[in-house]
Amino acid sequence: MSYPLTVALVLALLTVLCVAAEFFRLSITAYGVRNALQESVISVAVTNYNEVYDGLREGYSGGYFMTGEEWEENLDYGDVYTQLDRLLGTNPDGSYHVKWQGNGYEFRITGLNMVIRNVPFAPDSTERNLEADVSV
């Protein structure tokens, strides 16, 4: 009489173990993608360093350049997808960047949205710096 109960208990424990293993695998993958995305955005911020207005030594970090008699924003968005491909080992496939594994794929990234917020020109406070937000 105890065999069906034992089999059910073993199957339930195996199911719980498989769910926990998949959860941790997905968590590790998401953590790696997040870190690679951060590194890619930092690369874009470093790329913008050469676009920064010369007043940096006075504590000003805005990206502007002079055209005639006006200042215009000068921001370099770089190529975040290329950085991600290099860091994660993904390849472009249509609108996705895919990490292939065996017959299928491990994960794919799409919908990159990047916003760079420049410092206002000639700010009266130095609390706001050049910032970049990115999401996939």
N, C-alpha and C positions, 0 to 999 in steps of 0.2 A: 504494500500500500504506500510505502514511503518513496518508491522509485519515481512516480510522476511528480511528487512535490520536490524531490531532489533535482530532477531534470529542469523543472520550471525555475527553481532557485538559481541553478547554474546558468541557464539561459538569461535570466534577468540580470545577473551579475556581469555576464559577458556583454550584454547590451549597454549597461551602465559604463563599463570599462571602455567600450568602443566610442560611446558618446563623449566621454571625458578625453580620450585620446584625440578625437577629431577637434574638440574645442581647443585643446592646447596647440594642435597643429595650426589651426586657423589664427589663434592668438599670436603665435610666433611669426607667421607670415605677415599679418597685419602690422606687427611691431617692426619688422624689417622694411616693409614698404614705407611706413611712416618715417623711419630714420633716413631712408634713402631720399624721400621727398624733402625732408629738412635739409639734408646735405645739398640737394640740387638747388633749393632756394637760397641757401647760403652762397653757393657758387654764383647765382645771379646777382646777389647783393655785392659780392666781391667784384663781379664784372662791372657793376655800376660805379665802383670806386673811381674809375678813370673818367666818368661823366660828371663827377661832383664838382660843383662850383669851387673856384680857387679859394674862397673864403673859409675853407675847412680849418685852417690854422686858428681862426677866430671862433671856432666851435660851431660853424655852420655846415650842414651836410646836405643841402638841397642840390638836386641835379638840374641845372639851368645852363643855358648858353645865350649869348647876345646875338640877336639878329637885327641889324640896323640900329634902331634906337629902343628895342624892346627885348625883354628877357623871355625866353620860352623854355618849357620843360624839356629836359634831355634825359630820358630813362631808357635803359637797355633791358628788355625782358629776357634776353638770352634764349636758350633752348633747353627748357627743363626736361622735355621728353628724351632728348639725347643723353642728358646726364642720368636720367632714370634707367635708360636702356643699358648704359655702361655699368651702373651700380648694381642693378637687379638682374642683368642678363636677359632682359626682355627684347622682343623684336616687334617692329611695326607689322600689323596685320589688319588692313582696313582702317577703321576708326579706333582700333584697340592697339595696345602694346601688350604682347602676350609672352608669358614665361611658359615655354613648352616643357612637357614632362612625359616621356614615353609616347603613347598613342594620343594623348589629350594634352590639356594644359593645366598647369598648377594654379595660375591666376592670370587675370588680365586687367589692365588699367585703361580707363577712358574718362573723358569729361574733365580734363585738366582746366582749372579756373585759377588764374593768378592775377592778383591785384597789387600793384605797387603804389603806396601812398607817399608822395613826395612831401618834403617839408615845405611849408608855405614860404614864398620868397620874402626874405628879410623879416624873419619872425621876431616877435618881441620877447619870446621865451624859448628856451632850448629844451623844453620838456618833450617835444615831439620830434622824433628822428625819422629817417628814411625807413619805411617798414614795408614788408612784403608778406601777403597772405596767399596761401595756395591750398587748393583742395582737389581731390580726384574722386 
